[in-house]
Amino acid sequence: LRILGMQSAQKEGFDFVTPTNIDGPVEHWMTLVEAEMVSSLHTITHQSIQDYTQMERTAWLASEKTLGMCSLAGSQIWWTYQVEHAFQALGSPNNETSNNKALN
């Protein structure tokens, strides 16, 4: 038998990047399933964050490929990037005059 992915009670699910065999003691294969879950979610989240740059935000959020937790992580990453970019565009934080002009 093989585990191909996971699904929540709310029907949100994902496929494992590498299906996991369930042979032998449960303690062994449950550890393998957990490791594959972490690895697959890492890969899926990374891809989802990259997809954000290729799609409109609403389409990205509605995409079946974008898991809820990926949309939260991706939104936070891109929000932080955009805020940092805005601060860099304002110039040096010590240059209060230019910062006030940029904000007004």
C-alpha positions in Angstrom: 0.0 0.0 0.0 1.0 3.6 -0.7 -0.1 6.9 0.7 -0.4 9.4 -2.2 -1.4 12.5 -0.3 -3.5 14.1 2.5 -6.9 15.7 2.8 -8.4 17.7 5.6 -11.9 17.4 7.1 -12.7 20.5 5.1 -11.7 18.7 1.9 -8.6 20.7 1.2 -5.8 18.3 0.2 -2.6 17.9 -1.6 -0.6 15.1 -3.3 2.7 13.9 -2.0 5.6 14.7 -4.3 6.8 11.2 -3.6 4.2 8.6 -2.6 5.0 6.8 0.6 5.0 3.1 1.1 3.3 1.8 4.3 5.1 -1.4 5.1 6.2 -2.7 8.4 5.7 -1.2 11.9 3.4 1.7 12.1 6.0 3.8 13.9 8.3 3.5 10.9 5.9 4.4 8.1 4.1 7.1 10.1 7.5 8.8 10.4 8.0 8.5 6.7 4.5 9.9 6.0 5.2 12.9 8.3 8.6 13.5 6.6 6.9 13.4 3.2 4.1 15.7 4.3 6.7 18.3 5.4 8.7 17.9 2.2 5.7 18.0 -0.1 4.3 21.1 1.7 7.6 22.8 1.4 7.7 22.2 -2.3 4.0 23.2 -2.8 4.4 26.4 -0.8 7.5 27.3 -2.7 5.7 26.8 -6.0 2.7 28.7 -4.8 4.8 31.7 -3.9 6.4 31.6 -7.3 2.9 31.3 -8.9 1.9 34.6 -7.2 4.2 36.5 -9.6 2.6 34.9 -12.6 -1.1 35.4 -11.8 -3.6 38.0 -10.7 -4.0 37.9 -6.9 -7.7 36.9 -7.0 -7.0 34.1 -9.6 -4.0 32.9 -7.4 -6.2 32.8 -4.3 -9.0 30.9 -6.2 -6.6 28.4 -7.8 -7.0 24.8 -6.8 -3.2 24.6 -6.6 -3.1 27.2 -3.8 -3.7 25.7 -0.4 -5.1 28.0 2.3 -1.9 27.9 4.3 0.2 28.6 1.2 -2.0 31.7 0.4 -1.4 33.0 3.9 2.4 32.4 3.8 2.6 33.7 0.2 0.6 36.8 1.0 2.7 37.6 4.0 6.0 37.1 2.0 4.8 39.3 -0.9 3.4 42.0 1.5 6.7 42.2 3.3 8.6 42.4 0.0 6.3 45.2 -1.2 6.7 47.2 2.1 10.4 46.8 2.0 10.5 47.9 -1.6 8.4 51.0 -0.7 10.7 51.9 2.1 13.7 51.6 -0.2 12.0 53.8 -2.7 11.6 56.5 -0.1 15.4 56.6 0.5 17.4 56.7 3.6 15.5 56.6 6.9 17.8 59.4 8.1 16.6 61.7 5.3 13.4 63.0 7.0 12.8 65.8 4.4 12.7 63.5 1.4 10.7 60.9 3.3 8.0 63.5 4.2 7.8 64.6 0.5 7.5 61.1 -0.7 4.7 60.4 1.8 2.7 63.5 0.9 
